[in-house]
Amino acid sequence: MVHPAPHDPVSDRWNGVDAYLTDTLVAQDEALLASIASLAEAGMPEIEVAPLAGKLLHLLARLAGARRVLEIGTLGAYSTIWLARALPADGRVVTIEAEPHNAAVARRNLERAGVADRVEVREGRAAEVLPSLAGSDTFDLVFIDADKESNPVYLEWAARLGRPGTVVVVDNVVRSGHVVETDAGPQVDGVRAGLEMLRDDPRFDATALQTLDRKGWDGLAIALLV
């Protein structure tokens, strides 16, 4: 992601708006803040979703009445905590993380947040882990936030593992505007292929929104399985 210059008055303005909306509408407790801090402490990339996006995931899970959630890409479990807290006591999040180091950090953060009992962290590349979930109960919400090159693969599994009415959220679909370019590299190619799949595959009904927050200029796609 391309971040703005630190003293750009335009970025100062949108960061101010982001801070205001976060302070006004998003209650972050010590566990959520600690999960963000843990990324830098562990030498991990600080690419967790913004607080407003975390709260959006939480509300989408509640609106969907979700009991089972699939997350592809755990990182430090910031978004996982938001999702887990949206579920009833017998709800379950299955989250997939490719890097063992990241998974270990995530498990500590989940314990600190008091939701480890309703989250299963599966280690491995998602394309290899997802087939092992076939035959289990369907998922009510799927959040895709892993390597962008594999977005079409992850969407295919979201369709297979979901049901009519399952909500599918795909993060980072604008890429600082590079999504409109056809020669911006494999990550953007994967994003574009995923968006085209959401357009063409009759199993999905989808839209997308641009976002501008402390993480920069990006966006997310939201789809319903039909």
C-alpha positions as CSV (number, residue, x, y, z in Angstrom):
1,M,0.0,0.0,0.0
2,V,1.2,3.5,-0.8
3,H,1.0,5.7,2.3
4,P,0.7,9.5,2.1
5,A,3.5,11.9,3.1
6,P,3.3,12.5,6.8
7,H,2.7,16.3,6.5
8,D,0.4,16.3,3.5
9,P,-2.6,18.5,4.5
10,V,-5.0,16.2,2.7
11,S,-3.8,13.1,4.5
12,D,-3.8,15.0,7.7
13,R,-7.4,15.8,7.1
14,W,-8.5,12.2,6.4
15,N,-6.4,10.9,9.3
16,G,-8.2,13.4,11.6
17,V,-11.5,12.2,10.3
18,D,-10.5,8.6,10.9
19,A,-9.3,9.4,14.4
20,Y,-12.6,11.2,15.2
21,L,-14.8,8.4,13.9
22,T,-12.8,5.8,15.7
23,D,-12.8,7.7,19.0
24,T,-16.6,8.3,18.6
25,L,-17.8,5.0,17.4
26,V,-15.3,2.3,18.1
27,A,-14.6,1.2,21.7
28,Q,-11.2,-0.5,21.7
29,D,-10.2,-2.2,24.9
30,E,-6.8,-3.1,26.1
31,A,-6.9,-6.5,24.4
32,L,-7.5,-5.0,21.0
33,L,-4.9,-2.3,21.5
34,A,-2.4,-4.9,22.7
35,S,-3.0,-7.1,19.6
36,I,-2.1,-4.1,17.4
37,A,1.0,-3.3,19.5
38,S,2.1,-7.0,19.3
39,L,2.7,-6.8,15.6
40,A,5.6,-4.3,15.9
41,E,6.9,-6.0,19.0
42,A,7.0,-9.3,17.1
43,G,8.5,-7.8,13.9
44,M,5.4,-8.5,11.9
45,P,4.0,-6.3,9.2
46,E,1.5,-3.8,10.6
47,I,-1.2,-4.5,8.1
48,E,-4.1,-5.3,10.3
49,V,-7.5,-3.8,9.4
50,A,-8.2,-0.3,10.7
51,P,-10.4,-0.1,13.8
52,L,-13.4,1.1,11.8
53,A,-13.1,-1.9,9.5
54,G,-12.8,-4.2,12.5
55,K,-16.0,-2.8,13.9
56,L,-17.6,-3.2,10.5
57,L,-16.7,-6.9,10.4
58,H,-18.1,-7.3,13.9
59,L,-21.4,-5.7,12.9
60,L,-21.7,-7.6,9.7
61,A,-21.3,-10.9,11.6
62,R,-24.0,-9.8,14.0
63,L,-26.3,-8.6,11.2
64,A,-25.9,-12.0,9.5
65,G,-26.6,-13.8,12.8
66,A,-23.4,-15.6,12.3
67,R,-22.5,-18.7,14.3
68,R,-19.6,-20.0,12.2
69,V,-17.0,-17.6,10.7
70,L,-14.1,-18.4,8.4
71,E,-11.2,-16.0,8.2
72,I,-8.4,-16.4,5.6
73,G,-5.4,-14.6,6.9
74,T,-5.0,-14.2,10.7
75,L,-1.9,-12.1,11.2
76,G,-2.0,-11.0,14.9
77,A,-5.8,-11.8,15.3
78,Y,-7.0,-8.2,15.6
79,S,-9.8,-8.8,13.1
80,T,-10.3,-12.3,14.6
81,I,-11.1,-10.8,18.0
82,W,-13.7,-8.5,16.5
83,L,-15.3,-11.4,14.7
84,A,-15.2,-13.8,17.7
85,R,-16.8,-11.2,19.9
86,A,-19.8,-10.9,17.5
87,L,-20.6,-14.6,18.0
88,P,-22.9,-16.3,20.5
89,A,-21.2,-18.4,23.2
90,D,-21.4,-21.5,21.1
91,G,-20.1,-19.7,18.0
92,R,-16.9,-20.6,16.2
93,V,-14.2,-18.8,14.2
94,V,-11.9,-20.9,12.0
95,T,-8.9,-18.7,11.0
96,I,-6.1,-19.8,8.7
97,E,-2.5,-18.4,9.0
98,A,0.4,-19.4,6.8
99,E,3.2,-18.3,9.1
100,P,3.8,-20.2,12.3
101,H,5.3,-17.2,14.0
102,N,2.2,-15.1,13.3
103,A,-0.1,-17.9,14.5
104,A,1.8,-18.0,17.8
105,V,1.3,-14.3,18.3
106,A,-2.3,-14.6,17.3
107,R,-3.0,-17.3,19.8
108,R,-1.5,-15.2,22.6
109,N,-3.7,-12.2,21.6
110,L,-6.8,-14.4,21.5
111,E,-6.1,-15.7,25.0
112,R,-5.6,-12.1,26.2
113,A,-8.9,-11.1,24.7
114,G,-10.7,-14.0,26.3
115,V,-12.0,-15.5,23.0
116,A,-9.5,-18.4,22.5
117,D,-12.2,-20.9,23.4
118,R,-14.2,-20.0,20.3
119,V,-11.4,-19.6,17.8
120,E,-9.5,-22.3,16.0
121,V,-6.2,-21.2,14.4
122,R,-5.2,-23.5,11.6
123,E,-1.6,-23.2,10.3
124,G,-0.7,-23.6,6.7
125,R,-1.2,-22.1,3.3
126,A,-4.9,-21.5,3.0
127,A,-5.2,-23.2,-0.4
128,E,-4.0,-26.4,1.3
129,V,-6.0,-26.0,4.5
130,L,-9.4,-25.1,3.0
131,P,-10.1,-28.5,1.5
132,S,-9.9,-30.0,5.0
133,L,-12.9,-27.9,5.9
134,A,-15.1,-29.5,3.3
135,G,-17.9,-31.6,4.8
136,S,-18.1,-29.5,8.0
137,D,-20.9,-27.2,8.9
138,T,-21.3,-24.3,6.5
139,F,-19.9,-20.8,7.4
140,D,-22.2,-17.8,7.8
141,L,-19.5,-15.2,7.1
142,V,-16.1,-15.5,5.3
143,F,-13.5,-12.8,5.6
144,I,-10.7,-13.0,3.0
145,D,-7.5,-11.0,3.9
146,A,-4.5,-13.1,2.7
147,D,-2.3,-13.1,-0.4
148,K,-4.2,-11.3,-3.1
149,E,-2.9,-13.5,-5.9
150,S,-5.1,-16.3,-4.5
151,N,-8.4,-14.3,-4.2
152,P,-10.2,-16.4,-6.9
153,V,-9.2,-19.6,-5.1
154,Y,-10.4,-18.2,-1.8
155,L,-13.7,-17.1,-3.3
156,E,-14.2,-20.5,-4.8
157,W,-13.8,-22.0,-1.4
158,A,-16.0,-19.4,0.2
159,A,-18.8,-20.5,-2.2
160,R,-18.2,-24.2,-1.5
161,L,-18.1,-23.7,2.3
162,G,-20.9,-21.2,2.5
163,R,-24.6,-21.4,1.9
164,P,-27.2,-19.0,0.4
165,G,-27.1,-16.0,2.6
166,T,-23.5,-16.3,3.6
167,V,-21.7,-12.9,3.7
168,V,-18.3,-12.8,2.0
169,V,-15.9,-9.8,2.7
170,V,-12.7,-9.4,0.6
171,D,-10.2,-6.8,1.9
172,N,-7.7,-4.6,0.0
173,V,-9.4,-4.5,-3.3
174,V,-8.4,-0.9,-4.3
175,R,-4.7,-1.1,-3.6
176,S,-4.1,2.7,-3.6
177,G,-6.0,3.0,-6.9
178,H,-3.8,0.4,-8.7
179,V,-6.8,-1.9,-9.2
180,V,-7.7,0.1,-12.4
181,E,-4.3,-0.9,-13.9
182,T,-3.7,-4.0,-15.9
183,D,0.1,-4.1,-15.4
184,A,0.5,-3.4,-11.7
185,G,1.8,-6.8,-10.7
186,P,0.5,-10.2,-9.5
187,Q,-1.3,-8.8,-6.3
188,V,-3.4,-6.4,-8.4
189,D,-4.0,-9.1,-11.0
190,G,-5.4,-11.4,-8.2
191,V,-7.6,-8.6,-6.9
192,R,-9.0,-7.9,-10.4
193,A,-9.5,-11.6,-11.1
194,G,-11.4,-11.9,-7.8
195,L,-13.6,-8.9,-8.6
196,E,-14.3,-10.2,-12.0
197,M,-15.3,-13.5,-10.4
198,L,-17.7,-11.7,-8.1
199,R,-19.2,-10.1,-11.2
200,D,-19.5,-13.2,-13.4
201,D,-20.1,-16.1,-11.0
202,P,-23.9,-16.4,-10.4
203,R,-23.2,-17.7,-6.9
204,F,-22.3,-14.2,-5.8
205,D,-24.1,-10.8,-5.6
206,A,-21.5,-8.2,-4.8
207,T,-20.5,-4.6,-4.5
208,A,-17.3,-2.8,-3.4
209,L,-16.4,0.4,-1.5
210,Q,-13.3,2.5,-1.5
211,T,-12.0,3.3,2.0
212,L,-9.7,6.1,3.2
213,D,-8.5,5.7,6.7
214,R,-5.3,5.4,8.8
215,K,-4.2,2.5,6.6
216,G,-4.3,4.6,3.5
217,W,-6.4,4.4,0.3
218,D,-7.9,1.0,-0.2
219,G,-11.3,-0.7,-0.2
220,L,-13.3,-3.9,0.3
221,A,-15.8,-6.0,-1.5
222,I,-18.9,-7.4,0.1
223,A,-20.8,-10.2,-1.4
224,L,-23.8,-12.4,-0.6
225,L,-24.0,-16.0,-1.7
226,V,-27.2,-16.5,-3.5
